[in-house]
Amino acid sequence: MHYVELLILFLTITCVLFMFIGLIKPWAMLWWEDVQNRSKVIKVYGTLAIVFGLAYYGIKFLH
């Protein structure tokens, strides 16, 4: 269970890092989209960061 916890923490940190990179250069993080803008970066990576963050704290609470 400890390794799953670390993996989810790593994914949370990665999503936050990608969000900050995408705020500077949206094209670098959303290259597959037709339109790349900062609001899409926040929607995609911000949502993922929140979901993984909640999952991390949920696992910490259960453990």
N, C-alpha and C positions, 0 to 999 in steps of 0.2 A: 504494500500500500504506500510505502514511503516513496517508491520510484514513480508511481502514478502522480503523487502529490508534487514531486519535483518537475515532472513533465508538464503538468498543468501550470505550474508557476512559470516555467520557461516559456510556455506558449503565451501566457499573459504578458510577460515582459517583452517578448518578440512583437506581439500585436501593438503594444504601446510604442515601441521603437519604430515599427513600420508606419504607425500613424504620424509620428513626428517627421519622419522622412517624407511621407506623402503630403504633409502640410507645406513642405518646402518645394518638392517636385512631385506633383500629383501623377504625372505620367509614369514615373519610375515605379509606383506602387499599383497603378491601375492600367497597365499597358494593354490588357485584353479588352477593356471597355471602349465603346465608341467615343464617349465623352468623359474626359478625366478632369475633375475639379475637386476642390478641397472639401466640399460638403459630402461628396461620395466617399472620399477617404475617411472622413469622420464616421459616416454611416457604416461602412464595411468594417474597418479596423477598430473603431470605437465600440461597436456592438460586440465584436469578437472579444475584445479586451474585457468588457464588462461581463460577458458570459463566462469566460475562462476565470476571471477573478472571483465571481460568485461560486463557481464550481470549486475553486481552490479553497475558499473559506468554508464551503459546505463540507468538503472532505476533512478539513481541519476540525470542524465542529463535531463531525461524526467519529473522528479518530480520537 
